[in-house]
Amino acid sequence: MSQQQHADPAFRPPQQARSRKSLHKVLTAAERVLATGGIEEFTVAAVAERAGVSVGAIYRRFTGKEQLLHAVKDQLLGQLETGVAEALGSAEPGLDGVVGAFTHAMAHTFSQHDRVFPDLLSGQRAEGVERGLRALAVIQEALVEAAEPYGDDIRGADRGRALRMAARTIISSCVHRAATCRSWPDGLSWAEWADETTEMAMAYLTPSPAATRQ
């Protein structure tokens, strides 16, 4: 599902290629303002200046600051959904390949935008929370579907539940890391975090060597 389908009802998505390019320019500028100045300096005027457009041009597309923030978040969540889908589509064979692709895709998206996610995740309006939950549900089910051919490698009777538990744990860890990375650094790069988290998930999903010998 595209970001335009998720947008706030008052938002009018552009139909022409030139307008879509202009919108992308504004949203990129909005993300940069958020990344450099935080939510305190995030204003329509600041975004307009960074984008090189008039304030009126932004108000013709958005009702104000809150809707603009929602559009930035919507775009980033759309990138997350697309990135996870593409990574799972080209994952190495095997359960470890699928889980690793999923975790690294999450890490890649969040690493590209780790300076803005804390502000986007805090103080969200209801529609922002709903959009975020939809995205998380989409990527969770994408992992479950991609791992289905390797179900025999998963321990326990309810393999779907185990996969969803692993997916929710990976997602929660990623979101928490992004939200707290400025105040509580863990000393890892995003790639290192993905490697460690994949290893932890695989330890949960697969039986131990001792168990398989019994």
C-alpha positions in Angstrom: 0.0 0.0 0.0 1.5 3.3 -1.0 2.1 6.3 1.3 -0.5 8.3 -0.6 -3.2 5.8 0.4 -2.2 6.2 4.0 -2.2 10.0 4.0 -4.4 12.2 6.2 -7.8 12.8 4.6 -7.1 16.6 4.3 -3.9 15.9 2.4 -4.2 16.1 -1.4 -1.7 13.8 -3.1 -0.3 15.2 -6.3 -1.3 13.5 -9.7 1.4 15.0 -12.0 5.0 14.0 -12.0 6.2 17.6 -11.5 4.0 17.9 -8.4 5.2 14.6 -7.0 8.8 15.8 -7.4 7.9 19.0 -5.6 6.3 17.1 -2.8 9.3 14.9 -2.4 11.5 18.0 -2.2 9.3 19.4 0.6 9.3 16.1 2.5 13.0 15.8 2.2 13.5 19.3 3.5 11.1 18.6 6.3 13.1 15.6 7.4 16.3 17.6 7.3 14.8 20.3 9.5 13.6 17.7 11.9 17.0 16.0 11.9 19.0 19.2 12.5 16.7 21.2 14.8 14.4 18.7 16.3 10.7 19.2 16.9 11.3 22.5 18.6 12.6 24.1 15.4 10.2 22.3 13.0 8.0 24.9 11.5 6.3 25.4 8.1 8.5 28.4 7.6 11.7 26.5 8.3 10.7 23.7 5.9 9.8 26.2 3.2 13.1 27.9 3.5 15.0 24.6 3.4 13.0 23.4 0.4 13.3 26.8 -1.4 9.6 27.2 -1.8 7.1 29.7 -0.4 5.2 29.1 2.8 2.0 29.4 0.8 3.1 26.6 -1.5 3.3 24.2 1.5 -0.1 25.4 2.9 -1.6 24.6 -0.4 -0.6 21.0 0.1 -0.8 20.7 3.9 -3.1 22.1 6.6 -0.1 22.8 8.8 2.8 21.5 10.8 1.1 18.4 12.2 0.0 17.2 8.8 3.4 17.8 7.4 4.9 15.7 10.2 2.4 13.0 9.5 3.4 13.0 5.8 7.1 12.7 6.7 6.4 9.7 9.0 4.1 8.1 6.3 6.9 8.4 3.7 9.5 6.8 6.1 7.1 3.9 7.0 6.5 3.3 3.3 10.2 3.0 2.8 10.4 0.6 5.7 7.6 -1.6 4.2 9.2 -1.5 0.7 12.7 -2.2 2.1 11.6 -5.2 4.1 9.6 -6.6 1.2 12.6 -6.3 -1.2 15.1 -7.7 1.3 12.9 -10.8 2.0 12.4 -11.3 -1.7 16.1 -11.6 -2.3 17.0 -13.3 1.0 19.4 -16.2 1.2 17.8 -19.6 1.4 17.0 -20.9 4.9 15.4 -19.6 8.0 18.5 -17.7 9.1 18.7 -16.0 5.7 15.1 -14.8 6.0 15.4 -13.6 9.6 18.7 -11.9 8.8 17.3 -10.2 5.7 14.4 -8.9 7.8 16.5 -7.6 10.6 19.1 -6.0 8.4 16.3 -4.3 6.3 14.9 -2.9 9.5 18.3 -1.7 10.6 19.0 -0.1 7.2 15.9 2.0 7.2 16.2 3.2 10.7 20.0 3.9 10.3 19.2 6.2 7.4 16.7 8.2 9.5 17.8 7.7 13.1 18.0 11.4 13.8 14.3 11.9 13.1 12.6 8.8 14.4 12.8 9.9 18.1 10.8 13.0 17.3 8.4 11.1 15.0 7.8 8.5 17.6 7.1 10.9 20.5 3.8 12.8 20.9 2.1 11.2 18.0 -1.5 12.0 17.1 -3.9 9.1 16.8 -3.6 8.8 13.0 0.2 8.7 13.3 0.0 5.8 15.8 -2.5 4.0 13.6 -0.2 4.4 10.6 2.7 3.1 12.5 0.9 0.0 13.8 -0.3 -0.8 10.2 3.3 -0.7 9.0 4.5 -3.0 11.8 1.7 -5.4 11.0 2.6 -5.4 7.3 6.3 -6.2 7.9 5.5 -8.8 10.6 3.3 -10.7 8.2 5.9 -10.4 5.5 8.4 -12.2 7.7 5.9 -14.9 8.5 5.1 -15.5 4.8 8.8 -15.5 3.8 9.7 -18.0 6.5 6.8 -20.4 5.8 8.9 -22.7 3.5 11.2 -23.3 6.5 8.6 -24.0 9.1 10.1 -27.4 9.9 13.2 -25.7 11.2 11.2 -23.8 13.9 10.8 -25.4 17.3 7.4 -25.8 19.0 4.0 -26.8 17.8 2.7 -23.3 17.0 5.3 -22.1 14.5 3.3 -19.1 13.3 3.1 -17.8 16.9 6.9 -18.3 17.4 7.6 -16.4 14.2 5.3 -13.5 15.1 6.9 -13.4 18.6 10.3 -13.2 17.0 9.1 -10.5 14.6 7.6 -8.4 17.3 10.7 -8.7 19.4 13.0 -7.6 16.5 10.7 -4.7 15.6 10.3 -3.6 19.3 14.1 -3.7 19.8 14.6 -1.7 16.6 12.0 1.0 17.4 13.3 1.3 21.0 16.9 1.6 19.8 15.9 4.3 17.4 13.9 6.2 20.0 16.7 6.1 22.7 19.9 6.1 20.6 20.8 9.7 21.5 20.4 9.2 25.3 21.2 5.5 25.7 23.8 4.4 23.1 24.7 0.7 23.0 28.1 1.1 21.3 27.0 -0.9 18.2 26.6 0.1 14.6 23.2 -0.7 13.1 24.8 -3.6 11.1 26.3 -5.0 14.3 22.9 -4.6 16.1 21.2 -6.5 13.2 23.8 -9.4 13.4 23.4 -9.7 17.2 19.6 -9.5 17.0 19.4 -12.1 14.2 21.5 -14.5 16.3 19.3 -13.9 19.3 16.1 -14.5 17.2 17.5 -17.7 15.7 18.4 -19.0 19.2 14.7 -18.6 20.1 13.3 -20.0 16.9 15.4 -23.1 16.4 16.0 -26.1 18.8 19.4 -26.3 20.5 21.8 -28.9 19.3 21.3 -30.8 22.6 17.6 -30.9 22.0 17.9 -32.3 18.5 20.1 -35.2 19.7 17.5 -36.4 22.2 
